[in-house]
């Protein structure tokens, strides 16, 4: 097997469970060296061993996306250990605030959701941009949600929906600014999964992760600034 530094490197935030864990699994199968970011390092270790018992392709990393000091440390750690980054999957997110409504909700959960779902992705992308710019095939994938679609929004889930709508806006801005560097930046909605209590059963983690993998593996010159599920456009 080639040295890890010779493999394309993907950093996945919130990689210790759910869709994030399945994204790590699928990327490792595709030949990536995967940095599995986890707020709880022990949970990250256990998750990495679950999908890669030999530790050949998946490496856990302590990563708190709402902690700028930790995020900066992560970037230095990735640079020293791998020397490159080819894909960033901003998957870490707060859970949906299912029973809240915008007219009465406490704004503290809204601020928390923005700090993780929007600013977390922003922080991680910013610190890894120097490494992405040196990649021959750089990709940023922001794991969004149909709940952040302005066209489909009608109320409910205020913290989650507003923060995911903001993440979509960040996706468009970064896509426009980084196009000249060949960095494709796309937002992906994996859909409600069984683990999120979706009505009617929901999608499997494998199905949700496949939408993310589609955006990671786009060819150079492929679409950027899009919002998709299963490779098909969703309304903004």
C-alpha positions as semicolon CSV with decimal commas, in nm:
position;residue;x (nm);y (nm);z (nm)
1;X;0,000;0,000;0,000
2;X;0,131;0,350;-0,080
3;X;0,243;0,582;0,196
4;X;-0,041;0,776;0,347
5;X;0,105;1,105;0,225
6;X;0,075;0,976;-0,130
7;X;-0,299;0,920;-0,094
8;X;-0,557;1,194;-0,138
9;X;-0,655;1,324;0,206
10;X;-1,010;1,400;0,318
11;X;-1,101;1,579;0,641
12;X;-1,450;1,494;0,767
13;X;-1,598;1,687;1,058
14;X;-1,847;1,512;1,284
15;X;-1,716;1,183;1,152
16;X;-1,772;0,959;1,453
17;X;-2,136;0,866;1,385
18;X;-2,424;0,866;1,142
19;X;-2,371;1,000;0,793
20;X;-2,029;1,137;0,886
21;X;-1,905;0,792;0,983
22;X;-2,046;0,641;0,665
23;X;-1,879;0,914;0,457
24;X;-1,548;0,822;0,621
25;X;-1,607;0,455;0,542
26;X;-1,689;0,519;0,177
27;X;-1,398;0,758;0,126
28;X;-1,156;0,504;0,274
29;X;-1,289;0,240;0,033
30;X;-1,228;0,484;-0,252
31;X;-0,861;0,513;-0,155
32;X;-0,858;0,829;0,054
33;X;-0,662;0,878;0,374
34;X;-0,942;1,000;0,599
35;X;-0,912;1,232;0,896
36;X;-1,213;1,145;1,111
37;X;-1,288;1,458;1,311
38;X;-1,474;1,410;1,638
39;X;-1,559;1,643;1,926
40;X;-1,505;1,350;2,165
41;X;-1,167;1,200;2,074
42;X;-1,241;0,865;2,240
43;X;-1,559;0,827;2,037
44;X;-1,355;0,916;1,729
45;X;-1,102;0,646;1,811
46;X;-1,374;0,384;1,850
47;X;-1,543;0,494;1,527
48;X;-1,218;0,480;1,331
49;X;-1,146;0,128;1,460
50;X;-1,497;0,021;1,369
51;X;-1,451;0,099;1,000
52;X;-1,073;0,054;0,974
53;X;-0,946;-0,186;1,243
54;X;-0,587;-0,177;1,112
55;X;-0,573;0,201;1,105
56;X;-0,446;0,197;0,748
57;X;-0,680;0,458;0,603
58;X;-0,879;0,627;0,881
59;X;-0,716;0,842;1,151
60;X;-0,916;1,000;1,435
61;X;-0,861;1,364;1,522
62;X;-0,995;1,576;1,808
63;X;-1,196;1,847;1,633
64;X;-1,438;2,096;1,787
65;X;-1,559;2,313;1,500
66;X;-1,689;2,583;1,737
67;X;-1,346;2,622;1,898
68;X;-1,116;2,839;1,687
69;X;-0,805;2,739;1,884
70;X;-0,876;2,370;1,833
71;X;-0,955;2,422;1,465
72;X;-0,621;2,598;1,413
73;X;-0,445;2,313;1,596
74;X;-0,620;2,061;1,369
75;X;-0,493;2,237;1,058
76;X;-0,134;2,230;1,186
77;X;-0,172;1,864;1,284
78;X;-0,303;1,768;0,940
79;X;-0,025;1,963;0,768
80;X;0,246;1,798;0,976
81;X;0,103;1,447;0,958
82;X;-0,025;1,433;0,600
83;X;0,119;1,735;0,419
84;X;-0,191;1,778;0,205
85;X;-0,570;1,811;0,198
86;X;-0,775;1,726;-0,108
87;X;-1,130;1,726;0,030
88;X;-1,308;1,888;0,322
89;X;-1,649;1,755;0,425
90;X;-1,817;1,994;0,667
91;X;-2,059;1,751;0,826
92;X;-2,061;1,847;1,197
93;X;-2,398;1,990;1,296
94;X;-2,634;2,050;1,585
95;X;-2,951;1,837;1,597
96;X;-3,276;1,981;1,459
97;X;-3,479;2,179;1,713
98;X;-3,793;1,982;1,634
99;X;-4,049;2,147;1,860
100;X;-3,933;2,507;1,841
101;X;-4,097;2,787;1,645
102;X;-3,934;3,112;1,544
103;X;-4,185;3,334;1,721
104;X;-4,113;3,200;2,068
105;X;-3,784;3,009;2,062
106;X;-3,500;3,089;2,300
107;X;-3,227;3,244;2,087
108;X;-2,947;3,062;2,269
109;X;-2,993;2,740;2,065
110;X;-3,006;2,952;1,751
111;X;-2,669;3,107;1,834
112;X;-2,528;2,762;1,909
113;X;-2,656;2,625;1,578
114;X;-2,501;2,914;1,388
115;X;-2,169;2,867;1,568
116;X;-2,151;2,500;1,470
117;X;-2,343;2,470;1,143
118;X;-2,228;2,795;0,981
119;X;-1,919;2,930;1,156
120;X;-1,782;2,580;1,218
121;X;-1,777;2,503;0,848
122;X;-1,638;2,851;0,781
123;X;-1,354;2,811;1,032
124;X;-1,253;2,468;0,908
125;X;-1,258;2,571;0,544
126;X;-1,055;2,886;0,608
127;X;-0,774;2,712;0,796
128;X;-0,746;2,434;0,537
129;X;-0,757;2,660;0,229
130;X;-0,376;2,682;0,194
131;X;-0,356;2,302;0,172
132;X;-0,657;2,281;-0,060
133;X;-0,500;2,534;-0,296
134;X;-0,200;2,305;-0,344
135;X;-0,417;2,002;-0,424
136;X;-0,458;1,888;-0,786
137;X;-0,825;1,810;-0,714
138;X;-0,959;2,023;-0,428
139;X;-1,317;1,986;-0,305
140;X;-1,527;2,137;-0,026
141;X;-1,861;1,976;0,053
142;X;-2,095;2,142;0,299
143;X;-2,351;1,896;0,433
144;X;-2,668;2,102;0,431
145;X;-3,035;2,024;0,450
146;X;-3,356;2,074;0,259
147;X;-3,463;2,247;0,581
148;X;-3,233;2,533;0,480
149;X;-3,407;2,589;0,146
150;X;-3,571;2,932;0,137
151;X;-3,801;2,809;-0,139
152;X;-3,934;2,525;0,078
153;X;-3,917;2,687;0,421
154;X;-4,251;2,744;0,592
155;X;-4,178;2,747;0,965
156;X;-4,048;2,521;1,236
157;X;-3,692;2,406;1,318
158;X;-3,581;2,770;1,340
159;X;-3,225;2,725;1,467
160;X;-3,153;2,438;1,231
161;X;-3,323;2,591;0,927
162;X;-3,173;2,939;0,960
163;X;-2,822;2,801;1,017
164;X;-2,848;2,564;0,721
165;X;-2,979;2,845;0,498
166;X;-2,677;3,048;0,603
167;X;-2,452;2,752;0,517
168;X;-2,603;2,751;0,169
169;X;-2,517;3,120;0,135
170;X;-2,159;3,051;0,245
171;X;-2,139;2,774;-0,014
172;X;-2,234;3,014;-0,294
173;X;-1,989;3,279;-0,177
174;X;-1,696;3,039;-0,147
175;X;-1,777;2,875;-0,479
176;X;-1,763;3,212;-0,655
177;X;-1,443;3,322;-0,484
178;X;-1,252;2,993;-0,517
179;X;-1,348;2,902;-0,873
180;X;-1,029;3,061;-1,005
181;X;-0,830;2,824;-0,782
182;X;-1,013;2,522;-0,919
183;X;-1,172;2,449;-0,580
184;X;-1,523;2,310;-0,622
185;X;-1,754;2,405;-0,334
186;X;-2,097;2,244;-0,315
187;X;-2,377;2,195;-0,064
188;X;-2,540;1,854;-0,032
189;X;-2,860;1,749;0,142
190;X;-2,827;1,381;0,234
191;X;-3,196;1,361;0,328
192;X;-3,353;1,259;0,658
193;X;-3,210;0,929;0,771
194;X;-3,342;0,651;0,991
195;X;-3,113;0,760;1,273
196;X;-3,273;1,107;1,276
197;X;-3,620;0,967;1,338
198;X;-3,743;1,038;0,988
199;X;-4,110;0,965;0,934
200;X;-4,174;0,667;0,710
201;X;-3,836;0,513;0,787
202;X;-3,612;0,761;0,610
203;X;-3,298;0,693;0,410
204;X;-3,007;0,477;0,516
205;X;-2,676;0,632;0,615
206;X;-2,524;0,472;0,306
207;X;-2,778;0,647;0,082
208;X;-2,721;0,982;0,252
209;X;-2,344;0,948;0,238
210;X;-2,354;0,860;-0,132
211;X;-2,483;1,211;-0,206
212;X;-2,184;1,356;-0,026
213;X;-1,941;1,123;-0,204
214;X;-2,084;1,236;-0,539
215;X;-1,976;1,593;-0,462
216;X;-1,633;1,489;-0,328
217;X;-1,553;1,287;-0,641
218;X;-1,662;1,540;-0,904
219;X;-1,408;1,577;-1,185
220;X;-1,202;1,890;-1,228
221;X;-1,413;2,149;-1,407
222;X;-1,729;1,996;-1,259
223;X;-2,019;2,191;-1,109
224;X;-1,959;2,429;-0,821
225;X;-2,192;2,638;-0,610
226;X;-2,470;2,379;-0,631
227;X;-2,724;2,244;-0,381
228;X;-2,807;1,881;-0,453
229;X;-2,929;1,545;-0,328
230;X;-2,826;1,229;-0,515
231;X;-2,654;1,454;-0,768
232;X;-2,982;1,630;-0,856
233;X;-3,049;2,000;-0,791
234;X;-3,259;2,115;-0,497
235;X;-3,427;2,458;-0,483
236;X;-3,235;2,719;-0,287
